[in-house]
Structure formats: C-alpha cells, structure tokens
Amino acid sequence: MYKKIGILGGLTPESTVTYYQHIVRRYQRQFGDHGYPEIIIYSVSFQRFEDWMVAEDWDSIREALLKGLESLGAAGADFAVIATNTMHIVFDYLQERSPIPLISIIDATAEAIKKEGMDTVGLMGTRFTMEKPFYKEGLARHGIEALVPEKADRDYINKIVFEELSRGLLRSESREGFLKIIDRLVERGAQGIVLGCTEIPLLVTQEHTSVKIFDTATIHADKALDFAITP
C-alpha cells in the first residue's frame, strides 16, 4: 500500500494542477498502470496570501498554511508537499509543527543540482524568493551558490509571475524577457537556472534554452511520488 500524498496547493492553482498531473503521469509511464498513490489536495484561496505577502505578514501566512496541513493530516495524508517555492520562507516553522512529514522543495532542488555536478546556479522566482535569504541559504547548505538577477530584472520577473502566470496567461514577449535574463545570469557564471517559482515552467521550459533548467515543480512532485511508493 502506497503512502497517501498531501498537496497543499492553490498557491497558485496552475502549479497545483502541475503537481497532480505530473505525479499521475510519471507513475503511469514508470509502471504502465493506473495504480498511482492516492492524492489529497487542500487548495487555499490565493488572494489573502497575496495580500499577506505584499504586507510581509508572514505570521498570518504560516498559521494559515499550518491549518491547511492539519486538514490534510485529518483527511488521511501520510505526508505533504507545499506546492510553491515562496511559502518555503516559513518551511522550518511548519516542519516543526506539522502533524505529518513535509518534503522541502529547496532540498529536493539542491539534490537535483548536485546530481548535475553543479555548484553555481541562477535563481528566478518571486521577489521574496530572490531577495529573502531563505532560498539562497537553503541551497548554500548543500554547497550551492545562487545568483539572483539585478533589481530591474527581479522586478520584471515578479510582475510577470503575479500579473500573468498566476492567472494562466502565457505571452511570448514575456518568455523572451525571461530568456534574456537567463542569458545575463549565465554571463555572470550560472551553470544552470533554478526556476524557483512553480509557475515559471509554464512559460519557460528546457526546449527554450540550451542552459540546464531546474523545474522545481516537477522536481518536487517527483520527490513526492518517490517517497510515496518507497516502503
């Protein structure tokens, strides 16, 4: 019997769908049947989280996320993934208090980077992920240096994430803007690029660039499936 996967989602809906579909499809490819683990999704209402982020009210965020994890545990989930990079700013707090084990998106991504033999990557995400220390410090614990874009590029990425990607809007001109930022990070020494926002892979994928891309959403989802099917 596989472990039941809990997904704390809605942050945003697009990435929540990515997690669910990726887990199911990868299982089907790997095993050739439909016996994938049971998946329980708790989807929050995103607007209040967006408001809290703007106000940098991390206390409200962590308490709301903890309630979501408690709901997943009560519904029968054996462990959970928080389907967003930015909310890992409160991961340590949640890990200590969650009724069920959690899998970190940062640790999963670091493991994928190390498997590629890299120690310096570019980091793209929301402004909180790029500017707050939690993500860079999390990668540094694994011996990985994270380079972030210059301020104008950070502002551009953040704008596209919240005004377009979180609403399912995919525009070619935005993709071109992101690819130019990737090129600038590579010029500064990035060996690969961490798409540290689970919506960015909707816009930029490996087929768009020769630079190694780390899609944190699918990396995290893979880790969830591996944990679920491991006795």
C-alpha positions as CSV (number, residue, x, y, z in Angstrom):
1,M,0.0,0.0,0.0
2,Y,1.4,3.3,-1.0
3,K,1.6,6.4,1.3
4,K,-1.1,9.0,0.6
5,I,0.3,12.2,-0.8
6,G,-1.0,15.5,0.5
7,I,-0.6,18.6,-1.7
8,L,-1.1,22.0,-0.1
9,G,-2.0,24.0,-3.2
10,G,-3.8,26.9,-4.6
11,L,-0.6,28.9,-4.4
12,T,-1.3,29.2,-7.3
13,P,-3.9,26.9,-9.0
14,E,-1.7,26.4,-12.1
15,S,1.1,24.8,-10.1
16,T,-1.3,22.7,-8.1
17,V,-2.5,21.1,-11.4
18,T,1.1,20.6,-12.5
19,Y,1.9,18.6,-9.3
20,Y,-1.2,16.4,-9.6
21,Q,-0.8,15.7,-13.3
22,H,3.0,15.1,-13.1
23,I,2.7,12.6,-10.2
24,V,0.0,10.7,-12.0
25,R,1.6,10.7,-15.5
26,R,5.1,9.8,-14.2
27,Y,3.6,6.9,-12.3
28,Q,1.8,5.7,-15.4
29,R,5.0,5.9,-17.5
30,Q,7.0,4.1,-14.9
31,F,4.7,1.3,-14.0
32,G,2.3,1.1,-17.0
33,D,-0.9,1.0,-15.0
34,H,-3.2,3.3,-13.0
35,G,-2.2,2.2,-9.5
36,Y,-0.8,5.6,-8.6
37,P,-0.9,6.7,-4.9
38,E,-4.0,8.4,-3.5
39,I,-3.6,12.1,-3.6
40,I,-5.4,14.6,-1.3
41,I,-5.3,18.3,-2.2
42,Y,-6.1,21.2,0.1
43,S,-6.4,24.3,-2.1
44,V,-6.2,27.6,-0.3
45,S,-7.8,30.8,-1.5
46,F,-4.8,32.7,-3.0
47,Q,-5.9,36.3,-2.7
48,R,-5.4,36.6,1.1
49,F,-1.9,35.1,0.7
50,E,-1.1,37.6,-2.0
51,D,-2.2,40.4,0.3
52,W,-0.2,39.0,3.2
53,M,2.9,38.7,1.0
54,V,2.6,42.4,0.0
55,A,2.3,43.3,3.7
56,E,5.0,40.8,4.6
57,D,2.7,39.3,7.2
58,W,4.5,36.0,7.4
59,D,2.8,35.2,10.8
60,S,-0.6,35.0,9.1
61,I,0.8,33.0,6.3
62,R,2.4,30.4,8.4
63,E,-0.7,30.0,10.6
64,A,-3.0,29.6,7.6
65,L,-0.6,27.1,6.0
66,L,-0.4,25.1,9.2
67,K,-4.2,24.9,9.3
68,G,-4.0,23.5,5.7
69,L,-1.5,20.9,6.7
70,E,-3.7,19.9,9.7
71,S,-6.6,19.5,7.3
72,L,-4.5,17.3,5.1
73,G,-3.5,15.2,8.0
74,A,-7.0,14.9,9.2
75,A,-8.1,13.8,5.7
76,G,-5.6,10.9,5.8
77,A,-2.5,12.2,4.0
78,D,0.7,10.5,5.2
79,F,2.9,13.4,4.3
80,A,2.7,16.6,2.3
81,V,4.4,18.9,-0.2
82,I,3.7,22.6,-0.2
83,A,3.3,23.3,-3.9
84,T,5.1,26.7,-4.0
85,N,8.6,28.0,-3.6
86,T,7.9,31.3,-1.9
87,M,5.9,29.8,1.0
88,H,9.0,27.8,1.9
89,I,10.1,31.0,3.7
90,V,8.2,29.6,6.6
91,F,9.0,25.9,6.0
92,D,11.1,25.4,9.1
93,Y,8.3,26.7,11.3
94,L,5.8,24.4,9.6
95,Q,8.1,21.4,9.6
96,E,8.4,21.6,13.4
97,R,4.6,21.9,13.9
98,S,3.0,19.9,11.1
99,P,1.1,16.7,12.1
100,I,2.6,15.0,9.0
101,P,6.1,14.9,7.5
102,L,6.9,17.5,4.9
103,I,9.2,17.4,1.8
104,S,11.2,20.6,1.1
105,I,11.2,21.9,-2.4
106,I,14.6,23.5,-1.7
107,D,16.3,20.3,-0.5
108,A,14.8,18.4,-3.5
109,T,16.1,21.0,-5.9
110,A,19.5,21.1,-4.3
111,E,19.7,17.3,-4.7
112,A,18.9,17.6,-8.4
113,I,21.6,20.3,-8.9
114,K,24.2,18.2,-7.2
115,K,23.4,15.3,-9.4
116,E,24.3,17.5,-12.4
117,G,27.7,18.3,-10.8
118,M,26.9,22.0,-10.5
119,D,27.7,24.4,-7.6
120,T,26.6,27.7,-9.0
121,V,23.1,28.4,-10.4
122,G,20.9,31.4,-11.3
123,L,17.7,31.7,-9.2
124,M,14.5,33.1,-10.7
125,G,11.3,33.4,-8.7
126,T,9.1,35.9,-6.9
127,R,10.9,38.9,-5.4
128,F,10.6,37.2,-2.0
129,T,12.3,34.1,-3.2
130,M,15.1,36.1,-4.9
131,E,15.6,38.7,-2.2
132,K,14.9,37.0,1.1
133,P,17.8,34.8,2.4
134,F,15.8,31.5,2.9
135,Y,16.3,30.1,-0.6
136,K,19.9,31.1,-1.1
137,E,20.8,29.9,2.4
138,G,18.9,26.6,1.8
139,L,20.9,25.9,-1.3
140,A,24.1,27.1,0.4
141,R,23.7,24.3,3.0
142,H,24.2,21.9,0.1
143,G,27.3,23.8,-1.1
144,I,25.4,25.6,-3.9
145,E,25.8,29.3,-4.7
146,A,22.6,31.0,-6.0
147,L,23.0,34.1,-8.2
148,V,19.9,36.4,-8.5
149,P,19.1,38.8,-11.3
150,E,19.7,42.5,-11.0
151,K,16.9,44.6,-9.4
152,A,15.2,45.6,-12.7
153,D,15.1,42.0,-13.8
154,R,13.8,40.9,-10.4
155,D,11.0,43.5,-10.6
156,Y,10.2,42.3,-14.1
157,I,10.0,38.6,-13.1
158,N,7.9,39.3,-10.1
159,K,5.5,41.4,-12.2
160,I,5.1,38.6,-14.8
161,V,4.6,36.0,-12.1
162,F,1.8,37.8,-10.3
163,E,0.1,39.6,-13.2
164,E,0.3,36.9,-15.9
165,L,1.5,33.4,-14.8
166,S,-0.6,33.2,-11.7
167,R,-3.6,33.8,-13.9
168,G,-2.7,31.3,-16.5
169,L,-1.6,34.0,-19.0
170,L,1.4,32.9,-21.2
171,R,2.8,35.5,-23.5
172,S,5.7,35.1,-26.0
173,E,7.1,38.5,-25.2
174,S,7.3,37.6,-21.5
175,R,9.1,34.4,-22.4
176,E,11.7,36.4,-24.4
177,G,12.2,38.7,-21.5
178,F,12.8,35.7,-19.2
179,L,15.3,34.1,-21.7
180,K,17.3,37.4,-21.8
181,I,17.5,37.3,-18.0
182,I,18.7,33.7,-18.1
183,D,21.4,34.8,-20.6
184,R,22.6,37.5,-18.2
185,L,22.8,35.1,-15.3
186,V,24.8,32.7,-17.4
187,E,27.2,35.5,-18.3
188,R,27.7,36.0,-14.5
189,G,28.7,32.4,-14.0
190,A,25.5,30.4,-13.6
191,Q,25.9,26.8,-14.7
192,G,22.2,26.2,-14.6
193,I,18.9,28.0,-13.8
194,V,16.6,27.3,-11.0
195,L,13.0,28.2,-11.9
196,G,12.3,29.0,-8.2
197,C,8.6,29.7,-8.8
198,T,6.4,26.8,-9.7
199,E,4.6,28.9,-12.4
200,I,7.7,29.9,-14.4
201,P,8.0,26.4,-16.0
202,L,4.6,27.1,-17.6
203,L,6.4,29.8,-19.6
204,V,10.0,28.6,-19.9
205,T,11.0,25.0,-20.4
206,Q,14.2,23.2,-21.4
207,E,13.2,23.3,-25.0
208,H,13.6,27.1,-25.0
209,T,17.2,27.3,-23.9
210,S,20.4,25.3,-24.0
211,V,21.1,26.1,-20.4
212,K,20.2,23.4,-17.9
213,I,16.8,24.3,-16.4
214,F,15.7,23.0,-12.9
215,D,11.9,22.9,-12.9
216,T,11.2,23.0,-9.2
217,A,7.6,22.0,-9.5
218,T,8.3,18.7,-11.3
219,I,11.4,18.0,-9.1
220,H,9.3,18.4,-6.0
221,A,6.5,16.3,-7.5
222,D,8.9,13.6,-8.4
223,K,10.2,13.6,-4.8
224,A,6.7,13.2,-3.5
225,L,6.0,10.2,-5.8
226,D,9.3,8.5,-4.9
227,F,8.6,8.9,-1.2
228,A,5.0,7.7,-1.6
229,I,6.0,4.5,-3.4
230,T,9.0,3.6,-1.2
231,P,8.1,1.1,1.5
